[in-house]
Each structure stands twice: as C-alpha cells, then as structure tokens.
C-alpha cells in the first residue's frame, strides 16, 4: 500500500516502462527509504550501475511517482 502522506523513494527503469512502472527503493535494512534526492540517487547508482553495467533509471518521491514524473535521472 502506498502512503501518499510520506515522501518515500521510488525508482523507474528506462527498459521496463519508464515513469509508468515504479519500484520502492529499500535501504540496507530492507525498509522503504524516505526520499532524499542525493542519498536516493547515490544508493541507486551503487546498486544498479556496477562493474561497467550502465542501467538507465530515474528516481522520485511518492508525490511525483504518482504523477509519473521522474525528478532526477541518470539517462
């Protein structure tokens, strides 16, 4: 269930429904991570862009995810 009153972190991937399919960003303990533009982007970069494997993704807080709007990307 999505809590629309909390700005949590979401990620969308270019290869799988850009800005229409979203996944929660989980912290290292497995909890849905509150949105912080810098921390969320750094965590996603460390998880998805490893060993020369570039994955195009975008991140957003809950309010923008609902609007299908990636607020920051690494395209």
The first five atom37 places (N, CA, C, CB, O) and aatype in JSON, in Angstrom:
{
  "aatype": [20, 20, 20, 20, 20, 20, 20, 20, 20, 20, 20, 20, 20, 20, 20, 20, 20, 20, 20, 20, 20, 20, 20, 20, 20, 20, 20, 20, 20, 20, 20, 20, 20, 20, 20, 20, 20, 20, 20, 20, 20, 20, 20, 20, 20, 20, 20, 20, 20, 20, 20, 20, 20, 20, 20, 20, 20, 20, 20, 20, 20, 20, 20, 20, 20, 20, 20, 20, 20, 20, 20, 20, 20, 20, 20],
  "atom_mask": [
    [1, 1, 1, 1, 1],
    [1, 1, 1, 1, 1],
    [1, 1, 1, 1, 1],
    [1, 1, 1, 1, 1],
    [1, 1, 1, 1, 1],
    [1, 1, 1, 1, 1],
    [1, 1, 1, 1, 1],
    [1, 1, 1, 1, 1],
    [1, 1, 1, 1, 1],
    [1, 1, 1, 1, 1],
    [1, 1, 1, 1, 1],
    [1, 1, 1, 1, 1],
    [1, 1, 1, 1, 1],
    [1, 1, 1, 1, 1],
    [1, 1, 1, 1, 1],
    [1, 1, 1, 1, 1],
    [1, 1, 1, 1, 1],
    [1, 1, 1, 1, 1],
    [1, 1, 1, 1, 1],
    [1, 1, 1, 1, 1],
    [1, 1, 1, 1, 1],
    [1, 1, 1, 1, 1],
    [1, 1, 1, 1, 1],
    [1, 1, 1, 1, 1],
    [1, 1, 1, 1, 1],
    [1, 1, 1, 1, 1],
    [1, 1, 1, 1, 1],
    [1, 1, 1, 1, 1],
    [1, 1, 1, 1, 1],
    [1, 1, 1, 1, 1],
    [1, 1, 1, 1, 1],
    [1, 1, 1, 1, 1],
    [1, 1, 1, 1, 1],
    [1, 1, 1, 1, 1],
    [1, 1, 1, 1, 1],
    [1, 1, 1, 1, 1],
    [1, 1, 1, 1, 1],
    [1, 1, 1, 1, 1],
    [1, 1, 1, 1, 1],
    [1, 1, 1, 1, 1],
    [1, 1, 1, 1, 1],
    [1, 1, 1, 1, 1],
    [1, 1, 1, 1, 1],
    [1, 1, 1, 1, 1],
    [1, 1, 1, 1, 1],
    [1, 1, 1, 1, 1],
    [1, 1, 1, 1, 1],
    [1, 1, 1, 1, 1],
    [1, 1, 1, 1, 1],
    [1, 1, 1, 1, 1],
    [1, 1, 1, 1, 1],
    [1, 1, 1, 1, 1],
    [1, 1, 1, 1, 1],
    [1, 1, 1, 1, 1],
    [1, 1, 1, 1, 1],
    [1, 1, 1, 1, 1],
    [1, 1, 1, 1, 1],
    [1, 1, 1, 1, 1],
    [1, 1, 1, 1, 1],
    [1, 1, 1, 1, 1],
    [1, 1, 1, 1, 1],
    [1, 1, 1, 1, 1],
    [1, 1, 1, 1, 1],
    [1, 1, 1, 1, 1],
    [1, 1, 1, 1, 1],
    [1, 1, 1, 1, 1],
    [1, 1, 1, 1, 1],
    [1, 1, 1, 1, 1],
    [1, 1, 1, 1, 1],
    [1, 1, 1, 1, 1],
    [1, 1, 1, 1, 1],
    [1, 1, 1, 1, 1],
    [1, 1, 1, 1, 1],
    [1, 1, 1, 1, 1],
    [1, 1, 1, 1, 1]
  ],
  "atom_positions": [
    [[0.84, -1.18, 0.0], [0.0, 0.0, 0.0], [0.88, 1.25, 0.0], [-0.95, 0.0, 1.22], [1.9, 1.3, 0.7]],
    [[0.5, 2.23, -0.76], [1.26, 3.47, -0.88], [0.72, 4.49, 0.12], [1.2, 4.03, -2.33], [-0.48, 4.78, 0.14]],
    [[1.62, 5.02, 0.94], [1.25, 6.08, 1.88], [1.49, 7.41, 1.19], [2.08, 5.97, 3.22], [2.64, 7.84, 1.05]],
    [[0.43, 8.07, 0.74], [0.58, 9.32, -0.01], [0.95, 10.51, 0.87], [-0.69, 9.62, -0.76], [1.22, 11.6, 0.36]],
    [[0.98, 10.32, 2.16], [1.35, 11.39, 3.07], [2.83, 11.42, 3.39], [0.56, 11.27, 4.35], [3.3, 12.33, 4.08]],
    [[3.58, 10.42, 2.9], [5.02, 10.35, 3.17], [5.78, 10.34, 1.86], [5.38, 9.09, 4.02], [5.4, 9.62, 0.93]],
    [[6.83, 11.12, 1.76], [7.65, 11.18, 0.55], [8.73, 10.1, 0.63], [8.28, 12.59, 0.38], [9.82, 10.32, 1.15]],
    [[8.39, 8.94, 0.09], [9.31, 7.82, 0.08], [10.01, 7.77, -1.28], [8.56, 6.49, 0.37], [9.61, 8.46, -2.22]],
    [[11.06, 6.95, -1.38], [11.87, 6.86, -2.6], [11.35, 5.78, -3.54], [13.33, 6.57, -2.25], [10.99, 4.68, -3.12]],
    [[11.3, 6.13, -4.83], [10.85, 5.23, -5.88], [11.82, 5.3, -7.05], [9.41, 5.57, -6.34], [12.43, 6.34, -7.3]],
    [[11.96, 4.17, -7.76], [12.84, 4.12, -8.92], [12.07, 3.54, -10.1], [14.12, 3.28, -8.62], [11.26, 2.64, -9.94]],
    [[12.34, 4.08, -11.3], [11.77, 3.6, -12.54], [12.91, 3.34, -13.51], [10.74, 4.61, -13.12], [13.93, 4.04, -13.48]],
    [[12.76, 2.36, -14.38], [13.83, 1.98, -15.3], [13.41, 2.23, -16.74], [14.21, 0.51, -15.1], [12.27, 1.97, -17.13]],
    [[14.36, 2.73, -17.54], [14.08, 3.02, -18.94], [13.65, 1.77, -19.69], [15.32, 3.64, -19.6], [12.78, 1.84, -20.56]],
    [[14.23, 0.64, -19.37], [13.96, -0.6, -20.1], [12.68, -1.32, -19.68], [15.11, -1.53, -19.93], [12.35, -2.37, -20.23]],
    [[11.95, -0.77, -18.71], [10.76, -1.51, -18.24], [9.59, -0.61, -17.89], [11.12, -2.33, -17.04], [9.01, -0.73, -16.81]],
    [[9.23, 0.28, -18.77], [8.05, 1.12, -18.52], [8.39, 2.43, -17.84], [7.06, 0.37, -17.67], [7.86, 2.75, -16.78]],
    [[9.28, 3.18, -18.46], [9.76, 4.46, -17.92], [8.6, 5.31, -17.39], [10.52, 5.23, -19.0], [7.65, 5.58, -18.11]],
    [[8.7, 5.71, -16.15], [7.76, 6.57, -15.45], [6.34, 6.01, -15.34], [7.71, 7.9, -16.13], [5.42, 6.72, -14.95]],
    [[6.16, 4.74, -15.69], [4.85, 4.11, -15.5], [4.94, 2.91, -14.57], [4.27, 3.67, -16.85], [3.96, 2.57, -13.91]],
    [[6.1, 2.28, -14.51], [6.32, 1.17, -13.58], [7.37, 1.61, -12.57], [6.76, -0.14, -14.34], [8.49, 1.99, -12.95]],
    [[7.01, 1.57, -11.3], [7.89, 2.06, -10.24], [8.15, 0.96, -9.22], [7.27, 3.28, -9.55], [7.32, 0.07, -9.01]],
    [[9.32, 1.05, -8.59], [9.7, 0.11, -7.53], [10.13, 0.91, -6.3], [10.85, -0.84, -8.01], [10.79, 1.94, -6.44]],
    [[9.77, 0.45, -5.11], [10.24, 1.15, -3.91], [11.75, 0.97, -3.78], [9.52, 0.62, -2.64], [12.29, -0.09, -4.09]],
    [[12.42, 2.01, -3.32], [13.86, 1.92, -3.03], [13.98, 1.53, -1.57], [14.61, 3.28, -3.34], [13.51, 2.24, -0.68]],
    [[14.64, 0.41, -1.33], [14.8, -0.1, 0.03], [16.19, 0.25, 0.56], [14.59, -1.62, 0.07], [17.18, 0.18, -0.17]],
    [[16.24, 0.63, 1.82], [17.54, 0.91, 2.43], [18.26, -0.41, 2.69], [17.37, 1.72, 3.74], [17.75, -1.47, 2.35]],
    [[19.42, -0.35, 3.29], [20.23, -1.55, 3.52], [19.6, -2.52, 4.53], [21.59, -1.15, 4.01], [20.03, -3.67, 4.62]],
    [[18.61, -2.07, 5.26], [17.91, -2.94, 6.2], [16.63, -3.5, 5.61], [17.59, -2.19, 7.48], [15.92, -4.26, 6.27]],
    [[16.31, -3.14, 4.37], [15.12, -3.64, 3.71], [13.87, -2.81, 3.92], [14.86, -5.0, 4.15], [12.76, -3.26, 3.61]],
    [[14.03, -1.6, 4.46], [12.89, -0.71, 4.69], [12.76, 0.28, 3.54], [13.05, 0.04, 6.03], [13.75, 0.7, 2.95]],
    [[11.52, 0.64, 3.22], [11.29, 1.65, 2.19], [11.92, 2.96, 2.65], [9.75, 1.84, 1.9], [11.63, 3.46, 3.74]],
    [[12.79, 3.48, 1.82], [13.64, 4.62, 2.19], [12.92, 5.96, 1.97], [14.94, 4.59, 1.37], [12.34, 6.17, 0.91]],
    [[12.96, 6.85, 2.96], [12.44, 8.2, 2.74], [13.22, 8.87, 1.6], [12.52, 9.06, 4.05], [14.41, 8.6, 1.42]],
    [[12.55, 9.73, 0.84], [13.2, 10.35, -0.32], [14.16, 11.45, 0.1], [12.15, 10.91, -1.27], [13.82, 12.34, 0.88]],
    [[15.35, 11.36, -0.42], [16.36, 12.41, -0.35], [17.06, 12.37, -1.7], [17.39, 12.21, 0.88], [17.64, 11.34, -2.06]],
    [[17.0, 13.45, -2.44], [17.5, 13.45, -3.82], [18.92, 12.92, -3.95], [17.44, 14.85, -4.38], [19.2, 12.13, -4.86]],
    [[19.81, 13.33, -3.07], [21.21, 12.91, -3.15], [21.39, 11.49, -2.67], [22.1, 13.85, -2.34], [21.98, 10.66, -3.37]],
    [[20.89, 11.17, -1.47], [21.07, 9.83, -0.91], [20.4, 8.75, -1.76], [20.51, 9.78, 0.5], [20.97, 7.68, -1.96]],
    [[19.2, 9.03, -2.25], [18.49, 8.05, -3.07], [19.25, 7.79, -4.37], [17.06, 8.53, -3.38], [19.4, 6.64, -4.78]],
    [[19.72, 8.85, -5.02], [20.46, 8.69, -6.27], [21.76, 7.92, -6.04], [20.76, 10.05, -6.89], [22.09, 7.03, -6.83]],
    [[22.48, 8.24, -5.0], [23.74, 7.54, -4.73], [23.53, 6.06, -4.44], [24.46, 8.19, -3.55], [24.28, 5.21, -4.91]],
    [[22.49, 5.75, -3.66], [22.19, 4.35, -3.36], [21.82, 3.6, -4.65], [21.05, 4.25, -2.33], [22.3, 2.49, -4.88]],
    [[20.98, 4.19, -5.48], [20.58, 3.54, -6.73], [21.78, 3.38, -7.67], [19.48, 4.34, -7.42], [21.92, 2.33, -8.31]],
    [[22.62, 4.38, -7.77], [23.82, 4.25, -8.6], [24.69, 3.1, -8.12], [24.63, 5.56, -8.6], [25.22, 2.33, -8.93]],
    [[24.85, 2.98, -6.82], [25.72, 1.92, -6.28], [25.11, 0.53, -6.52], [25.96, 2.14, -4.78], [25.84, -0.46, -6.61]],
    [[23.8, 0.45, -6.6], [23.15, -0.85, -6.81], [22.98, -1.22, -8.28], [21.8, -0.84, -6.15], [23.1, -2.39, -8.64]],
    [[22.71, -0.24, -9.12], [22.34, -0.56, -10.5], [23.44, -0.3, -11.52], [21.14, 0.23, -10.87], [23.39, -0.87, -12.61]],
    [[24.41, 0.53, -11.21], [25.49, 0.82, -12.15], [26.8, 0.29, -11.59], [25.59, 2.34, -12.44], [27.63, 1.05, -11.09]],
    [[26.96, -1.01, -11.68], [28.15, -1.66, -11.12], [28.96, -2.34, -12.22], [27.76, -2.68, -10.05], [28.41, -2.85, -13.2]],
    [[30.25, -2.35, -12.04], [31.19, -3.05, -12.92], [30.94, -2.73, -14.39], [31.1, -4.53, -12.69], [30.9, -3.64, -15.22]],
    [[30.79, -1.46, -14.71], [30.62, -1.06, -16.1], [29.26, -1.35, -16.71], [31.64, -1.72, -16.91], [29.06, -1.12, -17.9]],
    [[28.33, -1.84, -15.93], [26.98, -2.14, -16.41], [26.09, -0.93, -16.14], [26.41, -3.43, -15.73], [25.62, -0.75, -15.01]],
    [[25.84, -0.11, -17.17], [25.05, 1.1, -17.01], [23.57, 0.77, -17.15], [25.46, 2.17, -18.06], [23.15, 0.2, -18.15]],
    [[22.79, 1.13, -16.15], [21.35, 0.95, -16.18], [20.72, 2.34, -16.1], [20.85, 0.02, -15.01], [21.01, 3.1, -15.17]],
    [[19.88, 2.68, -17.06], [19.22, 3.99, -17.06], [18.01, 3.94, -16.15], [18.81, 4.41, -18.5], [17.12, 3.1, -16.33]],
    [[17.97, 4.83, -15.17], [16.86, 4.86, -14.22], [16.56, 6.28, -13.8], [17.18, 4.0, -12.99], [17.36, 7.2, -14.03]],
    [[15.42, 6.46, -13.18], [15.02, 7.74, -12.62], [14.47, 7.52, -11.23], [13.98, 8.45, -13.51], [14.01, 6.43, -10.9]],
    [[14.52, 8.55, -10.41], [14.02, 8.46, -9.04], [12.98, 9.55, -8.8], [15.17, 8.56, -8.02], [12.95, 10.57, -9.49]],
    [[12.15, 9.31, -7.8], [11.12, 10.29, -7.45], [10.6, 10.04, -6.05], [9.97, 10.26, -8.46], [10.65, 8.92, -5.55]],
    [[10.1, 11.12, -5.41], [9.36, 10.93, -4.16], [7.94, 10.47, -4.51], [9.35, 12.25, -3.31], [7.53, 10.55, -5.66]],
    [[7.22, 10.01, -3.53], [5.88, 9.47, -3.75], [4.97, 10.42, -4.53], [5.25, 9.15, -2.42], [4.3, 9.99, -5.46]],
    [[4.95, 11.69, -4.17], [4.04, 12.64, -4.84], [4.32, 12.74, -6.34], [4.16, 14.01, -4.21], [3.38, 12.92, -7.12]],
    [[5.56, 12.63, -6.75], [5.9, 12.71, -8.16], [5.76, 11.35, -8.86], [7.33, 13.24, -8.33], [5.42, 11.29, -10.04]],
    [[6.02, 10.28, -8.14], [5.81, 8.95, -8.69], [4.35, 8.78, -9.1], [6.22, 7.86, -7.67], [4.06, 8.23, -10.16]],
    [[3.43, 9.24, -8.27], [2.0, 9.15, -8.57], [1.67, 9.92, -9.85], [1.17, 9.7, -7.39], [0.76, 9.54, -10.58]],
    [[2.4, 10.99, -10.11], [2.21, 11.8, -11.32], [3.01, 11.27, -12.51], [2.59, 13.24, -11.04], [3.03, 11.9, -13.57]],
    [[3.68, 10.12, -12.34], [4.54, 9.55, -13.4], [5.63, 10.52, -13.82], [3.7, 9.16, -14.62], [5.86, 10.76, -15.01]],
    [[6.31, 11.07, -12.81], [7.33, 12.09, -13.07], [8.62, 11.75, -12.33], [6.82, 13.48, -12.66], [8.69, 11.84, -11.11]],
    [[9.62, 11.37, -13.09], [10.94, 11.16, -12.51], [11.58, 12.53, -12.27], [11.84, 10.26, -13.43], [11.73, 13.31, -13.22]],
    [[11.95, 12.83, -11.04], [12.52, 14.15, -10.75], [14.03, 14.23, -10.98], [12.22, 14.52, -9.33], [14.59, 15.31, -11.09]],
    [[14.67, 13.07, -11.04], [16.1, 13.03, -11.31], [16.41, 11.7, -11.99], [16.94, 13.22, -10.0], [15.89, 10.66, -11.6]],
    [[17.27, 11.75, -13.0], [17.59, 10.51, -13.7], [19.07, 10.45, -14.03], [16.76, 10.38, -14.97], [19.8, 11.42, -13.84]],
    [[19.49, 9.31, -14.53], [20.87, 9.13, -14.96], [20.91, 8.63, -16.39], [21.61, 8.15, -14.03], [21.73, 7.79, -16.74]],
    [[20.01, 9.16, -17.23], [19.94, 8.74, -18.63], [21.18, 9.17, -19.39], [18.69, 9.33, -19.3], [21.28, 8.91, -20.59]]
  ]
}
